[in-house]
Amino acid sequence: MQVKDIMTSNLHTLTQSATLHDAHNMSREYGIRHIPIVDVLTGKYVAIVTQKALVSKVMKLANLYGQDCLTEQEKLVPIMDVAIKDGDTVQANQPLLEIAEYFVNYKHGCLPVVDEEGKLEGILTSSDFVKLAIKLLKQP
């Protein structure tokens, strides 16, 4: 099996001009834990916002400014201040076993899937592996 066999390709993304508020809303609205950031002109992958980083920043703002001012403060924080910029990526044709071992060894929750030019094709998450395990366990 390859990465493309289980990756999520119908993604919700943001661009570099987005704010923490945009990411927080997207995370809540769609129930997603990882939001890729792409270049608006090229479609190339730039960074990723994780649920951990998002929640951490939101909690810090809430503690500093209070719940009443949270939305306004979120709008002032550029998403690139929260995003992970130098994270690892994978390609769709890589062997799934190799990437599964990588997930376990490096405790990743997700890896963006990019093509040879760096354009975002999808995302591979720990949930994708759990769904695969369920599918395989249901087989006779």
N, CA, C and O atoms as a GROMACS GRO file, in nm:
protein
  560
    1MET      N    1   0.084  -0.119   0.000
    1MET     CA    2   0.000   0.000   0.000
    1MET      C    3   0.088   0.125   0.000
    1MET      O    4   0.202   0.125   0.047
    2GLN      N    5   0.031   0.230  -0.054
    2GLN     CA    6   0.101   0.358  -0.059
    2GLN      C    7   0.023   0.464   0.018
    2GLN      O    8  -0.094   0.446   0.052
    3VAL      N    9   0.090   0.575   0.044
    3VAL     CA   10   0.029   0.686   0.118
    3VAL      C   11  -0.103   0.727   0.053
    3VAL      O   12  -0.201   0.752   0.123
    4LYS      N   13  -0.105   0.735  -0.080
    4LYS     CA   14  -0.225   0.781  -0.151
    4LYS      C   15  -0.347   0.692  -0.126
    4LYS      O   16  -0.460   0.735  -0.147
    5ASP      N   17  -0.324   0.568  -0.083
    5ASP     CA   18  -0.435   0.475  -0.060
    5ASP      C   19  -0.519   0.510   0.062
    5ASP      O   20  -0.635   0.470   0.070
    6ILE      N   21  -0.462   0.583   0.156
    6ILE     CA   22  -0.540   0.616   0.277
    6ILE      C   23  -0.540   0.764   0.313
    6ILE      O   24  -0.609   0.804   0.406
    7MET      N   25  -0.463   0.846   0.241
    7MET     CA   26  -0.454   0.988   0.277
    7MET      C   27  -0.588   1.059   0.257
    7MET      O   28  -0.673   1.014   0.181
    8THR      N   29  -0.603   1.169   0.326
    8THR     CA   30  -0.720   1.255   0.309
    8THR      C   31  -0.684   1.359   0.204
    8THR      O   32  -0.585   1.432   0.219
    9SER      N   33  -0.763   1.367   0.098
    9SER     CA   34  -0.730   1.462  -0.008
    9SER      C   35  -0.830   1.576  -0.021
    9SER      O   36  -0.802   1.675  -0.088
   10ASN      N   37  -0.945   1.564   0.042
   10ASN     CA   38  -1.044   1.672   0.041
   10ASN      C   39  -1.016   1.760   0.163
   10ASN      O   40  -1.071   1.738   0.271
   11LEU      N   41  -0.930   1.859   0.144
   11LEU     CA   42  -0.877   1.936   0.257
   11LEU      C   43  -0.938   2.074   0.271
   11LEU      O   44  -0.984   2.135   0.175
   12HIS      N   45  -0.936   2.122   0.393
   12HIS     CA   46  -0.964   2.262   0.424
   12HIS      C   47  -0.828   2.325   0.451
   12HIS      O   48  -0.754   2.279   0.537
   13THR      N   49  -0.797   2.431   0.377
   13THR     CA   50  -0.667   2.496   0.392
   13THR      C   51  -0.684   2.645   0.417
   13THR      O   52  -0.792   2.701   0.398
   14LEU      N   53  -0.577   2.706   0.460
   14LEU     CA   54  -0.570   2.852   0.475
   14LEU      C   55  -0.448   2.901   0.399
   14LEU      O   56  -0.360   2.823   0.362
   15THR      N   57  -0.443   3.031   0.376
   15THR     CA   58  -0.326   3.092   0.314
   15THR      C   59  -0.247   3.168   0.419
   15THR      O   60  -0.292   3.184   0.533
   16GLN      N   61  -0.130   3.214   0.381
   16GLN     CA   62  -0.041   3.282   0.475
   16GLN      C   63  -0.099   3.411   0.532
   16GLN      O   64  -0.053   3.458   0.636
   17SER      N   65  -0.198   3.468   0.468
   17SER     CA   66  -0.257   3.593   0.517
   17SER      C   67  -0.365   3.570   0.623
   17SER      O   68  -0.420   3.666   0.677
   18ALA      N   69  -0.396   3.445   0.653
   18ALA     CA   70  -0.500   3.413   0.751
   18ALA      C   71  -0.456   3.450   0.892
   18ALA      O   72  -0.339   3.479   0.917
   19THR      N   73  -0.552   3.449   0.982
   19THR     CA   74  -0.525   3.480   1.123
   19THR      C   75  -0.556   3.359   1.210
   19THR      O   76  -0.614   3.260   1.164
   20LEU      N   77  -0.517   3.369   1.334
   20LEU     CA   78  -0.550   3.266   1.432
   20LEU      C   79  -0.701   3.248   1.440
   20LEU      O   80  -0.750   3.136   1.454
   21HIS      N   81  -0.774   3.357   1.430
   21HIS     CA   82  -0.921   3.352   1.433
   21HIS      C   83  -0.975   3.266   1.318
   21HIS      O   84  -1.067   3.186   1.338
   22ASP      N   85  -0.919   3.282   1.199
   22ASP     CA   86  -0.961   3.202   1.084
   22ASP      C   87  -0.940   3.053   1.111
   22ASP      O   88  -1.027   2.970   1.084
   23ALA      N   89  -0.823   3.019   1.164
   23ALA     CA   90  -0.791   2.879   1.193
   23ALA      C   91  -0.881   2.824   1.302
   23ALA      O   92  -0.927   2.710   1.293
   24HIS      N   93  -0.904   2.902   1.406
   24HIS     CA   94  -0.989   2.858   1.517
   24HIS      C   95  -1.131   2.829   1.466
   24HIS      O   96  -1.190   2.727   1.501
   25ASN      N   97  -1.184   2.919   1.385
   25ASN     CA   98  -1.317   2.899   1.328
   25ASN      C   99  -1.322   2.774   1.240
   25ASN      O  100  -1.417   2.696   1.249
   26MET      N  101  -1.222   2.757   1.154
   26MET     CA  102  -1.219   2.642   1.065
   26MET      C  103  -1.211   2.512   1.144
   26MET      O  104  -1.280   2.414   1.112
   27SER      N  105  -1.129   2.511   1.246
   27SER     CA  106  -1.114   2.392   1.329
   27SER      C  107  -1.246   2.354   1.395
   27SER      O  108  -1.285   2.237   1.398
   28ARG      N  109  -1.315   2.453   1.448
   28ARG     CA  110  -1.445   2.427   1.514
   28ARG      C  111  -1.552   2.387   1.413
   28ARG      O  112  -1.625   2.291   1.436
   29GLU      N  113  -1.560   2.460   1.303
   29GLU     CA  114  -1.666   2.437   1.205
   29GLU      C  115  -1.658   2.299   1.141
   29GLU      O  116  -1.760   2.233   1.122
   30TYR      N  117  -1.537   2.256   1.108
   30TYR     CA  118  -1.520   2.129   1.037
   30TYR      C  119  -1.469   2.015   1.125
   30TYR      O  120  -1.456   1.902   1.078
   31GLY      N  121  -1.440   2.044   1.251
   31GLY     CA  122  -1.392   1.940   1.341
   31GLY      C  123  -1.258   1.882   1.298
   31GLY      O  124  -1.236   1.761   1.307
   32ILE      N  125  -1.169   1.968   1.251
   32ILE     CA  126  -1.039   1.920   1.204
   32ILE      C  127  -0.928   1.961   1.300
   32ILE      O  128  -0.937   2.063   1.369
   33ARG      N  129  -0.823   1.878   1.304
   33ARG     CA  130  -0.713   1.901   1.397
   33ARG      C  131  -0.586   1.953   1.332
   33ARG      O  132  -0.494   1.995   1.401
   34HIS      N  133  -0.582   1.949   1.200
   34HIS     CA  134  -0.462   1.993   1.127
   34HIS      C  135  -0.506   2.077   1.008
   34HIS      O  136  -0.590   2.035   0.928
   35ILE      N  137  -0.449   2.196   0.996
   35ILE     CA  138  -0.485   2.286   0.886
   35ILE      C  139  -0.359   2.323   0.808
   35ILE      O  140  -0.275   2.398   0.858
   36PRO      N  141  -0.347   2.272   0.685
   36PRO     CA  142  -0.233   2.310   0.602
   36PRO      C  143  -0.244   2.456   0.556
   36PRO      O  144  -0.353   2.506   0.531
   37ILE      N  145  -0.129   2.520   0.546
   37ILE     CA  146  -0.121   2.655   0.493
   37ILE      C  147  -0.056   2.644   0.355
   37ILE      O  148   0.050   2.585   0.340
   38VAL      N  149  -0.122   2.702   0.255
   38VAL     CA  150  -0.069   2.696   0.119
   38VAL      C  151  -0.048   2.836   0.063
   38VAL      O  152  -0.113   2.932   0.105
   39ASP      N  153   0.044   2.846  -0.030
   39ASP     CA  154   0.069   2.972  -0.099
   39ASP      C  155  -0.049   2.999  -0.192
   39ASP      O  156  -0.085   2.914  -0.273
   40VAL      N  157  -0.108   3.116  -0.180
   40VAL     CA  158  -0.228   3.149  -0.256
   40VAL      C  159  -0.203   3.149  -0.407
   40VAL      O  160  -0.295   3.119  -0.484
   41LEU      N  161  -0.084   3.180  -0.452
   41LEU     CA  162  -0.054   3.187  -0.595
   41LEU      C  163  -0.012   3.053  -0.655
   41LEU      O  164  -0.053   3.019  -0.766
   42THR      N  165   0.068   2.978  -0.582
   42THR     CA  166   0.126   2.855  -0.638
   42THR      C  167   0.058   2.727  -0.591
   42THR      O  168   0.072   2.623  -0.655
   43GLY      N  169  -0.015   2.733  -0.481
   43GLY     CA  170  -0.074   2.612  -0.425
   43GLY      C  171   0.026   2.525  -0.352
   43GLY      O  172  -0.006   2.414  -0.309
   44LYS      N  173   0.148   2.576  -0.338
   44LYS     CA  174   0.251   2.498  -0.270
   44LYS      C  175   0.230   2.500  -0.120
   44LYS      O  176   0.185   2.598  -0.061
   45TYR      N  177   0.264   2.387  -0.060
   45TYR     CA  178   0.256   2.374   0.086
   45TYR      C  179   0.358   2.465   0.151
   45TYR      O  180   0.473   2.472   0.108
   46VAL      N  181   0.315   2.537   0.256
   46VAL     CA  182   0.401   2.632   0.326
   46VAL      C  183   0.424   2.590   0.471
   46VAL      O  184   0.537   2.596   0.521
   47ALA      N  185   0.316   2.548   0.538
   47ALA     CA  186   0.325   2.518   0.682
   47ALA      C  187   0.198   2.444   0.723
   47ALA      O  188   0.110   2.420   0.642
   48ILE      N  189   0.192   2.409   0.851
   48ILE     CA  190   0.071   2.344   0.904
   48ILE      C  191   0.041   2.397   1.043
   48ILE      O  192   0.132   2.425   1.122
   49VAL      N  193  -0.086   2.409   1.072
   49VAL     CA  194  -0.131   2.448   1.206
   49VAL      C  195  -0.188   2.323   1.271
   49VAL      O  196  -0.280   2.261   1.218
   50THR      N  197  -0.133   2.286   1.385
   50THR     CA  198  -0.181   2.170   1.457
   50THR      C  199  -0.280   2.212   1.565
   50THR      O  200  -0.279   2.327   1.610
   51GLN      N  201  -0.363   2.119   1.606
   51GLN     CA  202  -0.458   2.147   1.712
   51GLN      C  203  -0.385   2.188   1.840
   51GLN      O  204  -0.429   2.278   1.912
   52LYS      N  205  -0.275   2.122   1.868
   52LYS     CA  206  -0.198   2.153   1.988
   52LYS      C  207  -0.150   2.298   1.988
   52LYS      O  208  -0.165   2.368   2.088
   53ALA      N  209  -0.093   2.342   1.877
   53ALA     CA  210  -0.044   2.480   1.866
   53ALA      C  211  -0.158   2.580   1.871
   53ALA      O  212  -0.147   2.686   1.933
   54LEU      N  213  -0.267   2.547   1.805
   54LEU     CA  214  -0.385   2.635   1.802
   54LEU      C  215  -0.443   2.653   1.941
   54LEU      O  216  -0.465   2.766   1.985
   55VAL      N  217  -0.469   2.543   2.010
   55VAL     CA  218  -0.528   2.550   2.144
   55VAL      C  219  -0.434   2.620   2.241
   55VAL      O  220  -0.479   2.699   2.324
   56SER      N  221  -0.306   2.593   2.230
   56SER     CA  222  -0.208   2.657   2.319
   56SER      C  223  -0.212   2.809   2.305
   56SER      O  224  -0.215   2.880   2.405
   57LYS      N  225  -0.213   2.857   2.181
   57LYS     CA  226  -0.214   3.002   2.158
   57LYS      C  227  -0.347   3.063   2.202
   57LYS      O  228  -0.348   3.171   2.262
   58VAL      N  229  -0.457   2.998   2.173
   58VAL     CA  230  -0.589   3.048   2.214
   58VAL      C  231  -0.598   3.057   2.366
   58VAL      O  232  -0.650   3.155   2.420
   59MET      N  233  -0.548   2.956   2.435
   59MET     CA  234  -0.553   2.956   2.582
   59MET      C  235  -0.466   3.068   2.639
   59MET      O  236  -0.505   3.133   2.737
   60LYS      N  237  -0.350   3.091   2.579
   60LYS     CA  238  -0.264   3.201   2.625
   60LYS      C  239  -0.333   3.335   2.608
   60LYS      O  240  -0.328   3.420   2.698
   61LEU      N  241  -0.398   3.354   2.495
   61LEU     CA  242  -0.470   3.480   2.471
   61LEU      C  243  -0.587   3.495   2.568
   61LEU      O  244  -0.611   3.605   2.620
   62ALA      N  245  -0.659   3.387   2.593
   62ALA     CA  246  -0.772   3.392   2.686
   62ALA      C  247  -0.724   3.427   2.827
   62ALA      O  248  -0.789   3.504   2.897
   63ASN      N  249  -0.612   3.371   2.867
   63ASN     CA  250  -0.557   3.401   3.000
   63ASN      C  251  -0.508   3.545   3.010
   63ASN      O  252  -0.524   3.608   3.114
   64LEU      N  253  -0.449   3.596   2.903
   64LEU     CA  254  -0.397   3.733   2.904
   64LEU      C  255  -0.506   3.839   2.894
   64LEU      O  256  -0.502   3.940   2.965
   65TYR      N  257  -0.603   3.816   2.806
   65TYR     CA  258  -0.700   3.921   2.775
   65TYR      C  259  -0.843   3.890   2.818
   65TYR      O  260  -0.929   3.978   2.814
   66GLY      N  261  -0.868   3.766   2.860
   66GLY     CA  262  -1.003   3.728   2.902
   66GLY      C  263  -1.088   3.681   2.784
   66GLY      O  264  -1.059   3.712   2.669
   67GLN      N  265  -1.193   3.607   2.816
   67GLN     CA  266  -1.283   3.551   2.716
   67GLN      C  267  -1.350   3.660   2.633
   67GLN      O  268  -1.370   3.642   2.513
   68ASP      N  269  -1.384   3.771   2.694
   68ASP     CA  270  -1.458   3.877   2.624
   68ASP      C  271  -1.378   3.938   2.509
   68ASP      O  272  -1.436   3.984   2.411
   69CYS      N  273  -1.248   3.938   2.520
   69CYS     CA  274  -1.161   4.000   2.418
   69CYS      C  275  -1.095   3.897   2.327
   69CYS      O  276  -1.016   3.933   2.240
   70LEU      N  277  -1.125   3.770   2.347
   70LEU     CA  278  -1.054   3.664   2.276
   70LEU      C  279  -1.066   3.676   2.125
   70LEU      O  280  -0.965   3.669   2.054
   71THR      N  281  -1.186   3.693   2.074
   71THR     CA  282  -1.205   3.699   1.929
   71THR      C  283  -1.123   3.811   1.866
   71THR      O  284  -1.056   3.790   1.765
   72GLU      N  285  -1.127   3.927   1.926
   72GLU     CA  286  -1.051   4.040   1.871
   72GLU      C  287  -0.901   4.014   1.877
   72GLU      O  288  -0.828   4.051   1.784
   73GLN      N  289  -0.854   3.952   1.984
   73GLN     CA  290  -0.712   3.921   1.995
   73GLN      C  291  -0.670   3.815   1.893
   73GLN      O  292  -0.561   3.823   1.836
   74GLU      N  293  -0.756   3.716   1.870
   74GLU     CA  294  -0.726   3.612   1.771
   74GLU      C  295  -0.708   3.674   1.632
   74GLU      O  296  -0.624   3.628   1.554
   75LYS      N  297  -0.787   3.776   1.602
   75LYS     CA  298  -0.780   3.840   1.470
   75LYS      C  299  -0.649   3.916   1.450
   75LYS      O  300  -0.612   3.947   1.336
   76LEU      N  301  -0.578   3.945   1.557
   76LEU     CA  302  -0.452   4.019   1.549
   76LEU      C  303  -0.330   3.928   1.531
   76LEU      O  304  -0.220   3.976   1.502
   77VAL      N  305  -0.349   3.798   1.548
   77VAL     CA  306  -0.236   3.704   1.542
   77VAL      C  307  -0.227   3.642   1.402
   77VAL      O  308  -0.317   3.568   1.363
   78PRO      N  309  -0.121   3.671   1.328
   78PRO     CA  310  -0.102   3.607   1.196
   78PRO      C  311  -0.087   3.456   1.214
   78PRO      O  312  -0.019   3.409   1.305
   79ILE      N  313  -0.151   3.381   1.126
   79ILE     CA  314  -0.147   3.236   1.138
   79ILE      C  315  -0.004   3.182   1.130
   79ILE      O  316   0.026   3.078   1.188
   80MET      N  317   0.083   3.252   1.059
   80MET     CA  318   0.220   3.205   1.045
   80MET      C  319   0.297   3.214   1.176
   80MET      O  320   0.404   3.155   1.189
   81ASP      N  321   0.245   3.288   1.273
   81ASP     CA  322   0.306   3.292   1.407
   81ASP      C  323   0.280   3.164   1.485
   81ASP      O  324   0.350   3.133   1.581
   82VAL      N  325   0.180   3.089   1.443
   82VAL     CA  326   0.138   2.966   1.512
   82VAL      C  327   0.178   2.842   1.432
   82VAL      O  328   0.195   2.734   1.489
   83ALA      N  329   0.190   2.856   1.302
   83ALA     CA  330   0.214   2.743   1.213
   83ALA      C  331   0.354   2.684   1.228
   83ALA      O  332   0.449   2.754   1.263
   84ILE      N  333   0.363   2.555   1.200
   84ILE     CA  334   0.491   2.484   1.197
   84ILE      C  335   0.541   2.492   1.054
   84ILE      O  336   0.479   2.438   0.962
   85LYS      N  337   0.654   2.559   1.035
   85LYS     CA  338   0.701   2.589   0.900
   85LYS      C  339   0.800   2.487   0.843
   85LYS      O  340   0.803   2.467   0.722
   86ASP      N  341   0.877   2.425   0.925
   86ASP     CA  342   0.982   2.337   0.874
   86ASP      C  343   0.954   2.190   0.902
   86ASP      O  344   1.046   2.111   0.924
   87GLY      N  345   0.828   2.153   0.901
   87GLY     CA  346   0.791   2.015   0.930
   87GLY      C  347   0.817   1.922   0.813
   87GLY      O  348   0.840   1.966   0.700
   88ASP      N  349   0.813   1.795   0.840
   88ASP     CA  350   0.835   1.693   0.739
   88ASP      C  351   0.713   1.680   0.649
   88ASP      O  352   0.601   1.713   0.688
   89THR      N  353   0.736   1.631   0.528
   89THR     CA  354   0.630   1.601   0.433
   89THR      C  355   0.656   1.463   0.373
   89THR      O  356   0.766   1.408   0.386
   90VAL      N  357   0.555   1.409   0.308
   90VAL     CA  358   0.569   1.281   0.238
   90VAL      C  359   0.511   1.297   0.098
   90VAL      O  360   0.447   1.398   0.066
   91GLN      N  361   0.536   1.196   0.015
   91GLN     CA  362   0.478   1.195  -0.119
   91GLN      C  363   0.378   1.081  -0.130
   91GLN      O  364   0.389   0.980  -0.060
   92ALA      N  365   0.282   1.098  -0.217
   92ALA     CA  366   0.169   1.005  -0.229
   92ALA      C  367   0.211   0.863  -0.265
   92ALA      O  368   0.144   0.767  -0.228
   93ASN      N  369   0.322   0.848  -0.337
   93ASN     CA  370   0.364   0.714  -0.382
   93ASN      C  371   0.459   0.644  -0.284
   93ASN      O  372   0.508   0.536  -0.314
   94GLN      N  373   0.484   0.703  -0.169
   94GLN     CA  374   0.572   0.638  -0.072
   94GLN      C  375   0.502   0.518  -0.008
   94GLN      O  376   0.380   0.519   0.010
   95PRO      N  377   0.580   0.414   0.025
   95PRO     CA  378   0.522   0.295   0.088
   95PRO      C  379   0.461   0.329   0.225
   95PRO      O  380   0.523   0.396   0.307
   96LEU      N  381   0.340   0.282   0.247
   96LEU     CA  382   0.268   0.313   0.370
   96LEU      C  383   0.337   0.256   0.493
   96LEU      O  384   0.338   0.319   0.598
   97LEU      N  385   0.395   0.137   0.482
   97LEU     CA  386   0.465   0.077   0.596
   97LEU      C  387   0.579   0.166   0.643
   97LEU      O  388   0.598   0.186   0.763
   98GLU      N  389   0.654   0.219   0.549
   98GLU     CA  390   0.766   0.309   0.582
   98GLU      C  391   0.717   0.432   0.658
   98GLU      O  392   0.779   0.474   0.756
   99ILE      N  393   0.607   0.488   0.615
   99ILE     CA  394   0.553   0.609   0.678
   99ILE      C  395   0.487   0.574   0.812
   99ILE      O  396   0.493   0.654   0.905
  100ALA      N  397   0.425   0.458   0.822
  100ALA     CA  398   0.365   0.415   0.949
  100ALA      C  399   0.474   0.403   1.056
  100ALA      O  400   0.454   0.446   1.170
  101GLU      N  401   0.586   0.344   1.020
  101GLU     CA  402   0.698   0.332   1.115
  101GLU      C  403   0.750   0.470   1.154
  101GLU      O  404   0.788   0.492   1.269
  102TYR      N  405   0.753   0.560   1.059
  102TYR     CA  406   0.797   0.697   1.085
  102TYR      C  407   0.703   0.765   1.185
  102TYR      O  408   0.748   0.833   1.278
  103PHE      N  409   0.572   0.746   1.166
  103PHE     CA  410   0.472   0.801   1.259
  103PHE      C  411   0.499   0.754   1.402
  103PHE      O  412   0.498   0.833   1.496
  104VAL      N  413   0.523   0.625   1.415
  104VAL     CA  414   0.546   0.567   1.548
  104VAL      C  415   0.678   0.616   1.607
  104VAL      O  416   0.682   0.656   1.723
  105ASN      N  417   0.783   0.612   1.530
  105ASN     CA  418   0.915   0.649   1.580
  105ASN      C  419   0.928   0.796   1.617
  105ASN      O  420   0.998   0.831   1.711
  106TYR      N  421   0.859   0.882   1.542
  106TYR     CA  422   0.873   1.026   1.565
  106TYR      C  423   0.747   1.090   1.625
  106TYR      O  424   0.739   1.212   1.639
  107LYS      N  425   0.649   1.006   1.659
  107LYS     CA  426   0.526   1.049   1.726
  107LYS      C  427   0.454   1.162   1.653
  107LYS      O  428   0.409   1.259   1.714
  108HIS      N  429   0.445   1.148   1.521
  108HIS     CA  430   0.372   1.246   1.440
  108HIS      C  431   0.222   1.220   1.447
  108HIS      O  432   0.179   1.106   1.459
  109GLY      N  433   0.145   1.326   1.440
  109GLY     CA  434   0.000   1.315   1.432
  109GLY      C  435  -0.049   1.332   1.290
  109GLY      O  436  -0.158   1.288   1.254
  110CYS      N  437   0.035   1.397   1.208
  110CYS     CA  438  -0.001   1.416   1.068
  110CYS      C  439   0.124   1.450   0.986
  110CYS      O  440   0.223   1.499   1.039
  111LEU      N  441   0.114   1.422   0.859
  111LEU     CA  442   0.219   1.461   0.764
  111LEU      C  443   0.151   1.511   0.637
  111LEU      O  444   0.068   1.440   0.580
  112PRO      N  445   0.185   1.630   0.591
  112PRO     CA  446   0.132   1.679   0.464
  112PRO      C  447   0.186   1.594   0.349
  112PRO      O  448   0.301   1.551   0.352
  113VAL      N  449   0.104   1.573   0.248
  113VAL     CA  450   0.143   1.498   0.129
  113VAL      C  451   0.159   1.600   0.016
  113VAL      O  452   0.065   1.670  -0.020
  114VAL      N  453   0.279   1.605  -0.041
  114VAL     CA  454   0.308   1.701  -0.148
  114VAL      C  455   0.360   1.629  -0.272
  114VAL      O  456   0.412   1.517  -0.263
  115ASP      N  457   0.346   1.695  -0.387
  115ASP     CA  458   0.403   1.638  -0.509
  115ASP      C  459   0.548   1.683  -0.525
  115ASP      O  460   0.604   1.747  -0.436
  116GLU      N  461   0.608   1.650  -0.638
  116GLU     CA  462   0.749   1.681  -0.660
  116GLU      C  463   0.777   1.831  -0.659
  116GLU      O  464   0.889   1.874  -0.630
  117GLU      N  465   0.676   1.911  -0.691
  117GLU     CA  466   0.691   2.057  -0.695
  117GLU      C  467   0.657   2.123  -0.562
  117GLU      O  468   0.667   2.245  -0.548
  118GLY      N  469   0.616   2.042  -0.464
  118GLY     CA  470   0.581   2.097  -0.334
  118GLY      C  471   0.436   2.139  -0.320
  118GLY      O  472   0.398   2.200  -0.220
  119LYS      N  473   0.353   2.106  -0.420
  119LYS     CA  474   0.210   2.140  -0.412
  119LYS      C  475   0.140   2.039  -0.322
  119LYS      O  476   0.166   1.919  -0.328
  120LEU      N  477   0.050   2.089  -0.241
  120LEU     CA  478  -0.023   2.005  -0.147
  120LEU      C  479  -0.120   1.914  -0.220
  120LEU      O  480  -0.201   1.960  -0.300
  121GLU      N  481  -0.112   1.784  -0.191
  121GLU     CA  482  -0.202   1.686  -0.250
  121GLU      C  483  -0.298   1.627  -0.147
  121GLU      O  484  -0.406   1.580  -0.181
  122GLY      N  485  -0.257   1.630  -0.022
  122GLY     CA  486  -0.340   1.572   0.083
  122GLY      C  487  -0.269   1.579   0.215
  122GLY      O  488  -0.170   1.650   0.232
  123ILE      N  489  -0.324   1.504   0.310
  123ILE     CA  490  -0.264   1.497   0.443
  123ILE      C  491  -0.284   1.355   0.494
  123ILE      O  492  -0.388   1.293   0.471
  124LEU      N  493  -0.184   1.305   0.562
  124LEU     CA  494  -0.191   1.172   0.622
  124LEU      C  495  -0.191   1.190   0.772
  124LEU      O  496  -0.099   1.248   0.828
  125THR      N  497  -0.295   1.139   0.838
  125THR     CA  498  -0.308   1.157   0.982
  125THR      C  499  -0.313   1.023   1.054
  125THR      O  500  -0.332   0.918   0.992
  126SER      N  501  -0.296   1.029   1.183
  126SER     CA  502  -0.308   0.907   1.264
  126SER      C  503  -0.449   0.848   1.249
  126SER      O  504  -0.466   0.727   1.256
  127SER      N  505  -0.548   0.933   1.229
  127SER     CA  506  -0.686   0.884   1.209
  127SER      C  507  -0.696   0.801   1.082
  127SER      O  508  -0.773   0.704   1.077
  128ASP      N  509  -0.621   0.837   0.978
  128ASP     CA  510  -0.622   0.759   0.854
  128ASP      C  511  -0.571   0.617   0.881
  128ASP      O  512  -0.622   0.520   0.824
  129PHE      N  513  -0.470   0.604   0.967
  129PHE     CA  514  -0.418   0.473   1.002
  129PHE      C  515  -0.518   0.394   1.086
  129PHE      O  516  -0.531   0.272   1.068
  130VAL      N  517  -0.588   0.459   1.175
  130VAL     CA  518  -0.689   0.391   1.257
  130VAL      C  519  -0.802   0.341   1.167
  130VAL      O  520  -0.849   0.228   1.184
  131LYS      N  521  -0.846   0.422   1.072
  131LYS     CA  522  -0.951   0.380   0.978
  131LYS      C  523  -0.906   0.258   0.899
  131LYS      O  524  -0.985   0.166   0.876
  132LEU      N  525  -0.780   0.256   0.857
  132LEU     CA  526  -0.725   0.141   0.785
  132LEU      C  527  -0.725   0.018   0.875
  132LEU      O  528  -0.762  -0.091   0.831
  133ALA      N  529  -0.683   0.034   0.999
  133ALA     CA  530  -0.680  -0.078   1.092
  133ALA      C  531  -0.820  -0.136   1.112
  133ALA      O  532  -0.837  -0.258   1.112
  134ILE      N  533  -0.920  -0.051   1.127
  134ILE     CA  534  -1.058  -0.097   1.144
  134ILE      C  535  -1.102  -0.176   1.021
  134ILE      O  536  -1.162  -0.283   1.033
  135LYS      N  537  -1.072  -0.121   0.904
  135LYS     CA  538  -1.108  -0.189   0.778
  135LYS      C  539  -1.044  -0.327   0.771
  135LYS      O  540  -1.109  -0.424   0.735
  136LEU      N  541  -0.916  -0.335   0.804
  136LEU     CA  542  -0.845  -0.463   0.798
  136LEU      C  543  -0.894  -0.561   0.904
  136LEU      O  544  -0.901  -0.681   0.879
  137LEU      N  545  -0.926  -0.510   1.021
  137LEU     CA  546  -0.974  -0.597   1.129
  137LEU      C  547  -1.113  -0.653   1.102
  137LEU      O  548  -1.149  -0.758   1.155
  138LYS      N  549  -1.190  -0.585   1.021
  138LYS     CA  550  -1.325  -0.633   0.987
  138LYS      C  551  -1.324  -0.740   0.879
  138LYS      O  552  -1.423  -0.809   0.857
  139GLN      N  553  -1.211  -0.754   0.811
  139GLN     CA  554  -1.202  -0.855   0.706
  139GLN      C  555  -1.198  -0.994   0.769
  139GLN      O  556  -1.136  -1.014   0.874
  140PRO      N  557  -1.266  -1.090   0.704
  140PRO     CA  558  -1.266  -1.228   0.759
  140PRO      C  559  -1.130  -1.295   0.750
  140PRO      O  560  -1.114  -1.410   0.792
   0.00000   0.00000   0.00000
